Amino acid sequence: MFLWITYGLVGFGQDTPPFWNDIQKFKTADKISPPPVAPILFVGSSSFTMWSDLKQAFPGKPVLNRGFGGSSLPDLIRYSYDVVLPYRPKQVVIYCGENDLAASKDVSPEEVLRRLQTFFQMIRINLPEAKISYVSMKPSPSRAVIQDRLIQANAMIKNFLENEKNTSYIDVYGDMLDENGDFCRELFLQDMLHMNSDGYAIWKRVIEPHLIK
């Protein structure tokens, strides 16, 4: 039995909520091929969704990818009881927040932190033994306009996690800049938002030491 935390989410009436079809596909996939017991769960936005060789990147580890593209932190909160808690993961790896900032200039770093804290507490209350890891928001060239807010939000989230038990902040931001500290466009697809294999190679190297053995 899970404890529920609300986040001021409004009802959708007859409308289908965002990403509903993605969530149903996950449930269908689970029936066809049961997920690992106590997995290392990757959940978040399209940077995880598009990591097609995630299992191959971390051989021997029970990783499960439940990223759904375009999602923001309120979406993770909304679907926690569908794609996080039922798996009872031993570790939850989160990549989310970049879309929150890109959606509106009115979304502040403080608001991103508050949203992350809500999601964090939902996991912590229901899965007190699970390790919670947050992958820092990346420097996407197409989103240069939000970098100041993004850097601030990363710093706030890092500070928050440093004061919580059984957590880790996984900093990929600096490793994805060039030698001059500028955007490294060679790590991205043509849209300058989603990564190519070189970008994911960096993520694999930086994330792997934080995964439970």
Beta strands, then each sheet from edge to edge (+ up, - down):
strand 1: 40-44
strand 2: 63-67
strand 3: 91-95
strand 4: 131-135
strand 5: 167-170
sheet 1: 2+ 1+ 3+ 4+ 5+
end
